[in-house]
């Protein structure tokens, strides 16, 4: 049977870049999205486009006919939510429905997108074998932990070859809407990083993650998890320094480090403001508790050795994203 790949969430940052990569590799691709209004951004791909809702099994069953390779990308990615229970359910129950539909449709190969949020950070650099994140203070982290475990359970139950990939902070081109991670880069460019909260970042080019997913489908071992990240983190201060060096005309100021007690006060004030405006606070107490001082370093030897995954380093990924957002981003 000829390969026919389907990508869920194809209108998103990773999904779009993955579809483009697969098409460049000569594969037949079906790009799917949930909202019919988002079809326009997929038309330039030159492949079949379908409306698929991962919490509507009937729509998946209609789309999954004759599919040989399924890339499960679609998910809710928001660190903060007005309705965390609903978003949690979308990620976890959406995973259940996707595997059930894949089983009924006879799909035998799935690459499933999890997140580094599902890793245990108690020992660094963290690796896949350290099991799952034990911190349950954030709905998004909970959903990625639980859906990751569920995907592996259902893959065994339905005898579907499944490979889990765990990306870090994806940035860069090409994007049709501003992702959560690209927005952080844009904030650096706009001089909006006014403080270093001692929360580090592990930048990865989204195109490298797409390549890692393609390699995972080709070479990944059934039931295995692969970290798609860089080995070392970059601090907020160093990220701003990189941007300032590349764009001296912006006159970016390196933000000072803020001590933990003051951050708690700022988070408390932002929480009050959030209740009034209904908008996401830029800083939350749980972020401080979870990430303050955490060095997001990863052991990616498994992805290197088994998938031949060699991404550009975090600094170069950040520089490329800075230039893309400064010179090509049109939805400013």
C-alpha positions as CSV (number, residue, x, y, z in Angstrom):
1,X,0.0,0.0,0.0
2,X,1.3,3.5,-0.8
3,X,2.0,5.8,2.0
4,X,-0.8,8.3,2.8
5,X,-0.1,10.6,5.7
6,X,-2.6,12.6,7.7
7,X,-1.6,15.5,9.9
8,X,-4.1,16.7,12.6
9,X,-3.9,20.4,13.5
10,X,-2.2,21.3,10.2
11,X,-3.1,25.0,10.6
12,X,-0.9,25.3,13.7
13,X,2.8,26.2,13.8
14,X,4.1,22.7,14.0
15,X,1.4,21.1,11.9
16,X,1.9,23.4,9.0
17,X,5.7,23.0,8.9
18,X,5.3,19.2,9.1
19,X,2.8,19.1,6.2
20,X,5.2,21.2,4.1
21,X,8.1,18.9,5.0
22,X,6.2,15.7,4.1
23,X,5.1,17.2,0.8
24,X,8.7,18.2,0.0
25,X,9.6,14.5,0.7
26,X,7.2,13.5,-2.0
27,X,4.5,12.0,0.3
28,X,0.8,12.2,-0.3
29,X,-0.6,14.3,2.6
30,X,-4.0,15.2,4.0
31,X,-3.9,18.4,6.1
32,X,-6.7,18.7,8.7
33,X,-7.9,21.5,10.9
34,X,-10.8,22.0,13.2
35,X,-12.1,25.4,12.1
36,X,-13.3,25.8,8.4
37,X,-12.1,29.5,8.6
38,X,-8.5,28.2,8.8
39,X,-8.5,26.4,5.5
40,X,-7.2,29.4,3.6
41,X,-3.8,29.2,5.2
42,X,-3.5,25.6,4.1
43,X,-4.3,26.1,0.5
44,X,-0.7,27.0,-0.4
45,X,0.3,23.5,0.6
46,X,-1.3,22.0,-2.5
47,X,-2.6,19.0,-0.7
48,X,-6.1,17.7,0.3
49,X,-7.6,19.6,3.2
50,X,-10.3,18.2,5.5
51,X,-12.2,19.5,8.6
52,X,-11.4,17.2,11.5
53,X,-12.3,17.7,15.2
54,X,-10.2,15.5,17.5
55,X,-13.1,15.5,20.0
56,X,-15.6,14.3,17.3
57,X,-14.9,10.7,16.5
58,X,-17.2,10.6,13.5
59,X,-15.3,13.4,11.8
60,X,-12.1,11.4,12.4
61,X,-13.5,8.2,11.0
62,X,-14.5,10.0,7.8
63,X,-11.0,11.4,7.4
64,X,-9.0,8.4,8.4
65,X,-10.0,6.1,5.5
66,X,-7.0,4.6,3.8
67,X,-4.6,6.5,6.0
68,X,-1.3,4.6,6.6
69,X,0.6,7.2,8.7
70,X,-1.0,9.5,11.2
71,X,0.7,12.5,12.8
72,X,-1.2,13.5,15.9
73,X,-0.3,17.2,16.3
74,X,-3.6,18.9,17.3
75,X,-3.9,19.8,20.9
76,X,-4.7,22.8,23.2
77,X,-1.5,24.6,24.1
78,X,-2.2,27.3,26.6
79,X,-0.3,27.6,29.9
80,X,-3.2,29.5,31.3
81,X,-6.9,28.9,30.6
82,X,-10.2,30.4,31.7
83,X,-11.7,26.9,31.4
84,X,-8.8,24.5,32.4
85,X,-11.1,21.5,32.8
86,X,-12.4,21.8,29.3
87,X,-9.0,22.2,27.8
88,X,-7.7,19.3,29.8
89,X,-10.5,17.2,28.6
90,X,-9.8,18.2,25.0
91,X,-6.3,17.0,25.2
92,X,-6.9,13.7,27.1
93,X,-10.3,12.6,25.7
94,X,-9.2,13.9,22.3
95,X,-6.3,11.4,22.5
96,X,-8.7,8.6,23.5
97,X,-11.0,9.3,20.6
98,X,-8.1,9.6,18.1
99,X,-6.7,6.2,19.0
100,X,-10.2,4.6,18.9
101,X,-10.8,6.1,15.5
102,X,-7.4,5.0,14.3
103,X,-8.1,1.5,15.4
104,X,-11.5,1.3,13.7
105,X,-9.8,2.7,10.5
106,X,-7.0,0.2,10.5
107,X,-4.2,2.8,11.0
108,X,-1.0,1.1,12.1
109,X,1.5,3.9,12.5
110,X,1.1,7.0,14.7
111,X,3.6,9.7,15.7
112,X,2.1,11.4,18.7
113,X,3.1,14.9,19.8
114,X,3.5,15.2,23.6
115,X,5.7,17.8,25.2
116,X,8.8,18.2,27.5
117,X,6.1,19.1,30.0
118,X,5.6,15.4,30.4
119,X,9.2,14.8,31.6
120,X,10.6,14.5,35.1
121,X,12.9,17.4,35.9
122,X,14.1,16.2,39.3
123,X,17.5,15.2,37.8
124,X,19.1,17.2,35.0
125,X,19.7,16.9,32.2
126,X,16.4,15.1,32.1
127,X,15.9,12.1,29.8
128,X,12.9,9.9,28.7
129,X,13.8,7.1,31.1
130,X,13.3,9.3,34.2
131,X,9.6,8.8,33.8
132,X,6.9,11.5,34.0
133,X,6.6,14.9,35.6
134,X,5.3,14.6,39.2
135,X,4.3,18.3,39.4
136,X,0.5,18.6,39.2
137,X,0.1,22.4,39.6
138,X,-0.6,23.3,36.0
139,X,-3.5,22.1,33.9
140,X,-1.4,22.0,30.7
141,X,1.4,19.9,32.3
142,X,-1.3,17.6,33.7
143,X,-2.9,17.1,30.3
144,X,0.4,16.4,28.5
145,X,1.4,13.9,31.2
146,X,-1.9,12.1,31.2
147,X,-2.4,12.1,27.4
148,X,1.1,10.8,26.9
149,X,0.5,7.9,29.2
150,X,-2.9,7.2,27.6
151,X,-1.4,7.2,24.1
152,X,1.0,4.5,25.0
153,X,-1.7,2.5,26.8
154,X,-4.0,2.6,23.8
155,X,-1.3,1.9,21.4
156,X,-0.7,-1.4,23.2
157,X,-4.4,-2.2,23.5
158,X,-5.0,-1.6,19.8
159,X,-1.6,-2.9,18.5
160,X,-0.8,0.4,16.8
161,X,2.9,1.2,16.3
162,X,3.1,4.5,18.2
163,X,6.1,6.8,18.7
164,X,5.9,9.7,21.2
165,X,7.9,12.9,20.5
166,X,8.4,15.6,23.2
167,X,9.3,19.0,21.8
168,X,10.6,22.0,23.8
169,X,9.9,25.7,23.1
170,X,9.3,25.7,19.3
171,X,10.0,29.0,17.5
172,X,10.7,30.3,14.0
173,X,9.2,30.3,10.5
174,X,6.8,29.7,9.0
175,X,3.8,30.9,11.0
176,X,0.4,32.1,10.1
177,X,-0.6,33.1,13.6
178,X,1.6,34.0,16.6
179,X,2.2,30.9,18.7
180,X,2.8,31.2,22.4
181,X,6.5,30.5,21.9
182,X,7.0,32.9,19.0
183,X,5.2,35.5,21.0
184,X,8.0,35.3,23.6
185,X,10.5,36.0,20.9
186,X,8.4,39.0,19.7
187,X,8.3,40.3,23.2
188,X,12.1,40.3,23.3
189,X,12.2,42.2,20.0
190,X,9.7,44.8,21.3
191,X,11.7,45.3,24.5
192,X,8.9,43.9,26.6
193,X,11.1,41.6,28.6
194,X,11.6,44.0,31.5
195,X,12.7,41.4,34.0
196,X,14.6,38.1,34.2
197,X,12.4,35.9,36.3
198,X,15.1,33.2,36.5
199,X,12.9,31.0,34.3
200,X,15.0,29.5,31.5
201,X,14.0,28.5,27.9
202,X,15.1,25.7,25.6
203,X,14.6,27.2,22.1
204,X,14.1,24.7,19.2
205,X,13.5,25.5,15.5
206,X,10.0,24.3,14.6
207,X,11.4,22.9,11.3
208,X,13.8,20.7,13.3
209,X,10.8,19.4,15.3
210,X,9.0,18.6,12.0
211,X,12.1,16.8,10.8
212,X,12.3,14.9,14.1
213,X,8.7,13.7,13.6
214,X,9.4,12.6,10.1
215,X,12.5,10.6,11.4
216,X,10.4,9.2,14.2
217,X,7.9,7.8,11.8
218,X,10.7,6.3,9.7
219,X,13.0,5.0,12.4
220,X,11.3,5.3,15.8
221,X,10.8,2.2,17.9
222,X,7.3,1.3,18.8
223,X,6.3,2.5,22.3
224,X,9.3,4.7,22.7
225,X,9.5,8.4,23.7
226,X,12.0,10.8,22.1
227,X,12.9,14.3,23.3
228,X,13.1,16.8,20.4
229,X,14.9,19.7,22.0
230,X,18.4,21.2,22.4
231,X,20.8,20.1,25.1
232,X,21.2,23.3,27.0
233,X,18.9,26.2,28.0
234,X,19.2,29.9,27.4
235,X,18.3,32.5,30.1
236,X,16.0,35.4,29.5
237,X,19.0,37.8,30.0
238,X,21.1,35.9,27.4
239,X,18.2,35.8,25.0
240,X,17.9,39.6,25.1
241,X,21.7,39.9,24.8
242,X,21.6,37.9,21.6
243,X,18.8,40.0,20.2
244,X,20.6,43.2,21.2
245,X,23.8,42.1,19.4
246,X,21.9,41.2,16.2
247,X,19.8,44.4,16.2
248,X,21.8,47.2,17.9
249,X,19.4,49.8,16.4
250,X,16.6,48.5,18.7
251,X,18.7,49.6,21.7
252,X,17.3,46.7,23.8
253,X,18.1,46.7,27.5
254,X,19.1,43.6,29.3
255,X,16.5,43.0,32.0
256,X,17.6,42.7,35.6
257,X,17.1,39.6,37.6
258,X,14.3,39.8,40.0
259,X,14.4,38.0,43.4
260,X,11.8,35.4,44.2
261,X,10.0,37.3,47.0
262,X,9.4,40.3,44.8
263,X,8.2,38.0,42.0
264,X,5.5,36.6,44.3
265,X,4.3,40.1,45.0
266,X,4.1,40.9,41.3
267,X,2.3,37.7,40.6
268,X,-0.3,38.5,43.3
269,X,-0.9,41.9,41.8
270,X,-1.3,40.4,38.3
271,X,-3.8,37.9,39.7
272,X,-6.0,40.7,41.0
273,X,-5.7,42.4,37.6
274,X,-6.6,39.1,35.8
275,X,-9.8,38.9,37.8
276,X,-10.8,42.3,36.6
277,X,-9.8,42.0,32.9
278,X,-10.1,38.3,32.3
279,X,-6.8,38.3,30.5
280,X,-3.9,36.0,31.1
281,X,-1.5,37.3,33.7
282,X,2.1,37.5,32.5
283,X,3.4,36.0,35.7
284,X,1.7,33.5,38.0
285,X,2.7,32.0,41.4
286,X,2.6,28.5,40.0
287,X,5.0,29.5,37.3
288,X,7.4,30.8,39.9
289,X,7.0,27.6,42.0
290,X,7.5,25.3,39.1
291,X,10.1,27.0,37.0
292,X,12.2,29.4,39.2
293,X,15.8,28.4,38.9
294,X,15.0,25.4,36.7
295,X,17.6,24.8,34.0
296,X,15.8,23.3,31.1
297,X,18.6,21.0,29.9
298,X,17.8,17.7,28.1
299,X,19.7,14.5,27.3
300,X,18.8,14.1,23.6
301,X,21.2,11.2,23.0
302,X,18.3,8.8,22.3
303,X,16.9,10.9,19.5
304,X,20.4,11.5,18.1
305,X,21.4,7.8,18.1
306,X,18.1,6.2,17.1
307,X,16.6,8.9,14.8
308,X,19.7,10.8,13.6
309,X,18.2,14.0,15.1
310,X,20.6,16.8,15.1
311,X,18.9,20.2,15.5
312,X,20.5,23.6,15.1
313,X,21.5,24.9,18.6
314,X,19.3,27.1,20.7
315,X,21.2,30.3,20.0
316,X,20.9,29.9,16.2
317,X,17.3,28.9,16.5
318,X,16.6,32.0,18.4
319,X,18.6,34.2,15.9
320,X,16.6,32.8,13.0
321,X,13.3,33.4,14.8
322,X,14.3,36.9,15.6
323,X,15.1,37.7,12.0
324,X,11.9,36.0,10.8
325,X,9.7,37.9,13.2
326,X,11.4,41.2,12.6
327,X,11.5,41.1,8.8
328,X,8.7,38.8,7.7
329,X,6.0,38.7,10.3
330,X,3.1,40.3,8.6
331,X,0.4,40.0,11.3
332,X,1.9,42.6,13.7
